């Protein structure tokens, strides 16, 4: 397996624009996580899916953020409208179980909102 | 609120020595604790998982301890090498809590 695949690797957008980040988890994994990482706040969990169902989105900063998982092999994280403070590295991770099993991370998407 | 603390400053170690990283947690009792390595521009990579009923776990040159009384985990790298230079993250989790709460990470620098 190629691991968790995220796209794009880098995204530069203007404030107010819509941004969509994509993730393909490892085949067979039933848990998917979206994280955001910044120097100031470290790694923060945004949303967790189990078997394609959003279980907890309490980490989503505000209504401008939304995430979907239409099937077991694809997930998106959308920001609309984007703001400069959304600039960060966004990681997608998948795992076979829940908190006590290892998570496999993608390479991340570095988002810059100008 | 739940809090995780890792050495915020970089840890400089001479090659060949043992590096020891600390992870302290407060206001909760995790059943599991994981350690990850993160290199610049890449996602975290899993290293070791230790359960609350395990005092110690080893994998090659790596050793992790889990002291539920002290609310602390120690991560050791023996015979350290420059290639071990990276940021190391700890992530405790509850038994029934899917969510991994992450420490800020400690940057380890191994000098030749």
Interface residues (C-beta under 8 A of the other chain):
Chain A: X4 X31 X33 X42 X43 X44 X45 X48 X50 X55 X56 X91 X93 X98 X99 X100 X101 X102 X103 X104 X105 X106 X107 X108
Chain B: X31 X32 X34 X41 X42 X43 X44 X45 X46 X49 X51 X89 X93 X94 X95 X97 X98 X99 X100 X101 X102 X103 X104 X105
